[in-house]
Amino acid sequence: MRISELLRTALRSLRANKKRSFLTIIGIMIGIAAVITIMGIGDGITQTMYDKFGNNTKQGQQSTEIYYLPDNENSTVNGFTQQDLTNIDNQFGGEIKRVRIEHETANLNTHADIGDVTKNVTVSLLKKPTTAIKLVAGRSLSANELATGQAVALMKLSLAKRQYGTAQNALGTTVTVGTTTYQVVGVYKNQAEYSLDGDQNKYGAGLLLPADLYYQGDAVNQGDTIKLTFDQGTDAGRISKRVAKYLKKNGTAANQGSYQYEDMEKELKQFSSQMNIITKFISFIAAISLFIAGIGVMNMMYISVSERTQEIGIRLAVGATPANIMMQFLVEAVALTVTGGLLGFLGGAGLAHLIAPLLSHSIGGGIHIHAHITMTAFLLAFGTSAAVGLIFGILPARQAANKNLIDILR
């Protein structure tokens, strides 16, 4: 029999028992959907972590960062200066494409003259107006003020009350940070310095200042983080470790803190490996439902063979061979499971895209997870469902093929 004729016959047989076929398809669909959902979310998490923390390879380059951690957490000493950049360039110039200071903008520890008192405060910097704070007095910083670097500031409510008694009294006062004196134009409601996820909350700082004004003059050439850029193919991790080791001995602030390099690529590879193990383990558990669904397919096919004994006898009588009979029932089993597999793929992909945003919300930290559904996942769904049909359909198909025409006529 031709394949097209086998398919038409198989579909007619499945439509003849719609409810039974539907319930069997549901079993396959659930198993495949579970596996695709897990794969899509697992691959999505891995891809998101690489995009956020991995090296930038889009423009033929990669980058790493080295951090300075002061021994005293209230220290205002900057770990990197222009002299450090010059020394690194002289020492590693042939291996590093570019080195520059990365300026932090959230929760910077510094000293501020508030009224007639010098206090240790945390400062966050704004480059554009924000709606993440709630004002209790005064106004927010305008886009024009931030763009032109005007000396205006917002003060946290708790700091304003501690120094001036009320938020209203703080308006119009001045705050001196570094060499710049800012005028307080607004007071905002208190926010925690850390979010529920354990991440720093930049709006929990004591003062909000214009970023462009804060980083000017000498401040432009100072900071606590440097970014190293390398040509693609360079062993960035090895060179970065050497730079960190060099800074521990020769850094301008080496006697007041430590320089640390974190090999994010190595950590990401370990994370990816762990995610693969978790994904495979959960997929193995989900595959149990596929095995159970396969048993359901076998049971349905045995019932079908039993109910269609007369049809098998007629086909044998008009010249069909046992191989034709076996192929017919195998095609029916595969058509049943592949239909369930394709529906499971669509359901799993949709479920993964629904769950991913929920995970992003629970993780927080600015990490946005997107489900990652690949062609490999589609081929896995198609191949696995077809294999289930072949494996669990082979015995009922052989039973149908081994029917004896004489016994049937009796």
N, C-alpha and C positions, 0 to 999 in steps of 0.2 A: 504494500500500500504506500502511496505517496505521503510525505510528511504533512502536506496541506490537508489531505483527506483525514489523516490520523488526528490532526488538531481539531478539525470540524467535528469529528466523531466524539472526541474527548470532551469538547465544550458542550455538545448536546447531552452527553451523559451526565456532566456535572450540573447542567441546568435542570435536568430531570429530578435531581434531589437537591433543590436549592438550599433548604435549611441545613441539611447535613453538610453540604459543601461549605456553606457560610461559616458554620461553627468550626470546621476543620481549618479553614483559612484564618479565622481569628486566632487560633492557637499559634500558627506559624507567624502571623503578623506581630503578636505580642513579643515573641522571642526575638525576632529580627529588630523590632523597634527598640527594645531594651538595649541590645548591643550597639545599634547605631547611635542612640542617645548618649550612651557612655563614651563611645569613641569620639563623637562630635564635641562633647564638653571637655574630655581629656585633651584632645588635640587643640581645642580652643584655648584652654588654660596655658598649655605649653607655648603656643604661638604668641599669646598675649604677653607672657613673661619675657620671651625673646624680644618682642617688639619694644617693650618698656625698658628692659635692662640689658639687652644684648648689644653687641657692637653694631655700629651703623655701616652696613655694607652696600647701601643703595647707590652711593656715589663713589664706589671703589675705595673706600677708606674705613678704618675702624678706630674706635676711641676708647680710652679708659680714664678713670679718675683716681686721684690720690687725695686723701683727706688729712687734715690736721686736727688733732684732738688735744686741747690744752689740759694740763694737769689740774688746773683750777677751773671748775666749770663756770665761775663768774669772771674769768679772765677776758679782757678785751683785746689781748694781743692777737694780731693776725699771723697765721702760720706761714703765709706766702707773701713775698714782696717782689718787686721788679728785679731785685738782685738775685732772688732764687730762680726766676725765669731765665735770667742771663746765664747763671751758673749751669743750669740744666741744659740750655741750648749749647753752651761751650763743651759740656761733657758728653752729651748724647746727640749733638746736632745732626750727625749722619744717619741716626736711627729713628729719630722722631721728626715727623713732618711739621708739627706745630704744637706749641704749648701755650696755654693761656689760663688766666685766673677765672674761675667760675664764681660769680657773685651770688651769695645766698640772699634770699628775699624774705625768709620766714623766721621769726623768733630769734633774732640776733641779740646776744647778750652785750650790753654796752652801759656806759655811764651817761646820765642825763642830769643837767642842772634844772631842777623844777622849783621855781620861786627862788628861795635862798638856800635850798638843800640839794646836795648831790646824791643821787640814788642809782642803784643798779636796776636797770629796767630791761625788758625785752621789747624789741622793735621789729615790726614787719613792714615791708615796703610795698607800695602800690604803684602799678604802671597804668592802671585804668580804674575808673570808678567801680565800686562793688555794691551789690545788694545783699551781701552775706552778713551784714551787720545791721543792728537796729539802733538808730539814734535816739537818745533820751534828751539831748539838748543840742542846739546849734544846727549845723548843716554838714553835709558830706563834702569830700574833696571833688572839685569839678574836673572834667576831662582837660580843660584848658590849663588849670593849675598843675595837674600832673604832667602834662606835655611840656610845659614851659619851666617846670621845676621851681615853682614858687614855694616859699618857706612857710607852709601851713601844715597843721598836724591835727590828728584825731586822738583823743585820749580815752582810755578805758575808764568806765564808771568807778570801779573800785579805787583806782589810782587818783581820780579827781576828788573823790570823797575824802580819801586819806590826807590829801594835801590841802584841799580848799573847802572841805565840808560839804559842798553840794556840787552837782554837775553844772549848774548855772554859773556858780562863782568861778569855775575853771575857764569859761569862755573868755577869750581875749587875752589870757595870760600867755607867757612865753615859756618855751622849753628849749634848752640848748643841748644839742647832741653833737659831739665833736667840735667843730668850729662854726657850726651853723645854728642860728637861733630861729625857732619855728613859733608861729602863733597858733594857739589852739582855737580852732573854729568849730569843733564839734566834739561831743562826748557820746560814746556808744556803749550799749549794754554789755555787761560782762559775759564772756564766753570762756569755757574751759580751755586750758593750754593744750590738752590732749583730747582726741576724739574717743569714742567708745571702742574703736578699733585699735587704739594705742598709737595712732599717728599724731604728729604735731598739728595743731590747729593754728594757722597763721593769724587768725582773727582773735586769738586769745592773748595776743601780745598787749603790753601796756600802752604802746604808741603805734600809730599807723602814719607813715611818712611817705613823701614822694620818692620813688626809687631813683629817678634821674638826678635829683638834687643830692640825695644821700651819697651816691657814688660819683663824686666829682673830685677833681684835684688829686691828692695823694691816695684817696680811698679807691680810685679806679685801679690802682696798681697794688692793691692789698686784698687778701681774702683767705679763706680757710679751705678752699678746694681748687685744685688745678685739673684741667682737662688736657690729656695728651692725645694727639691725633697721629695715626700711623697710616702708611700706604697698605692697601690690601695685600695679604700674604705675609706681612711682618709678624713675628712672634711678639705680639703686643703685651701679653701677660708676663713673659720673661723680662722684657725691657722695663716694664712698669715696676716690677719687683726690684730691679737694680736701681731705678730712680728713687724708690722709697728708701732703700738701704743707703743710698748716697745722701739723701736728705736727713736721715737720722744722725749723720755725722756732721754734715755741712749746712743744714738748713738754718736760716736766720733765727728761728724760734725753737731750735732743737732742744735747748736746755729748759724749755718751759712747757713742753708737750711732746707728742709723738706723731709720726707720719704713718699712715696706714693705706695699704692698697688691697682692695678686695677683688679677687679674680672672679668676676661675675660670670664669665663664660664657663669656667669650671663648675661653678655652683649651678648654673643653668643646665649644664649637661647632666649633673647629678639629679637635679630636679626633674628633668625630662625622663631620665632612666627610672626614677621612682614613680613618676606618673604612668609610664608604660607598664610597670609591674602592677600598679593598682588597677589600671584600665583592663589589663589582661585577666587579672584575678576576678574582677567584677563581671567581665564579659564571660568568663568561664561559668560563673554562677548563673548568669542569664542564659547561657547555652543549655542549661539543664531544662529550661522551659521549652527549648527547641527539641530536645530529646523526647520530652513528654508529648509535644505536638506531633513529632514523628511517629510515635506509637499510635496517636489518634489517626494519622494518615493511613498507617498500616491496617488499623482496625476497620476504617471506612472502606478501604480497598478490598479487604476480605469479605465484608458484607456485600459490596458491589459485585464481586465475583460470584458469591453465593446466589444473589438475586438474579443474576444475568446468565445462569447456566443455559437456559433455552437459547438465548441470543448467541452464546458461544457455539452451541451445537449447530445452529443455522449457518453461522459463518464457516465452520469447519466443513459443513455439508456442501457449501457452494464453492469450496476450493481454497479457503484461507488456510495458511500453514500455522503450526504452533508458534513460529517466530512472529507472524503477523499478530496473533492474539496477544502474545507477551508484550510486543511493542505497543499495542493499543492501550493496554492497562498501565504500562510504564509512562506513556505520554500523558495519560489522565492524571497520574500521581504527580508528575513533574509540573503539569499545568496548574494543578491545585496549589502546590507549594510555592511555585514562582509567583503566582498571583499574590499569595500571602506575603512573600518576600518583598515584592515591589511596594505593596501597600504599607508594609512594616518600615521600609526605607523612608517613604514619604512621612509616615507618622513619627518615626524616630528623629528625622531631620527637623520637623516642625517642633517637636517637644524639646529638642536641644536648643533651638533658637528661643524658645519661651523660658527655659530654665536659666540660660546664660545670664540674662540681665538680673535675675533674682540673686544669682551668685555674686555678680558685680556689686550689688547693693549690700550684701552681707559681708563681703570682703572689705569694701571701702578702699581708702588710701589712693583714690584716683585711678584704680585699676578697673578697666572696662573689658569684661570678657565677652567675646563673640564666638558662637559655635563655629567649628571649622569642619565642614562636611566635604570630604574629598571623593575623587573618582574611585579611589581604593575602597572606600566605604560602600559605594554603590556596587562595585564588582563583588565585594564580600557578601553583600545582601543577596545579590542575584546568584552567585556561585553557591553559597551555603544553602539557600532555599532549594536550588536545583539538586544539590547533593542529597538533601534530606528526602526529596521526592524519589530519587533513584535508589537510595539505600533502603528506605522503608517501603518502597513500592515493588522492589524486586521479588520478594517472596510471594505476595498475592498475585503478581503477574505470572510468575512461574507456575503457581497453582492453576491459574486460568489456562495457561498454555498446555499443561499436562492433562487437561480434561480429555477423557476418551469418548469419541463420538458414539460408540456402541452403548457405553454406560449412560450417556445422556439420553439416547433414544429409548432406553428401557424405562 
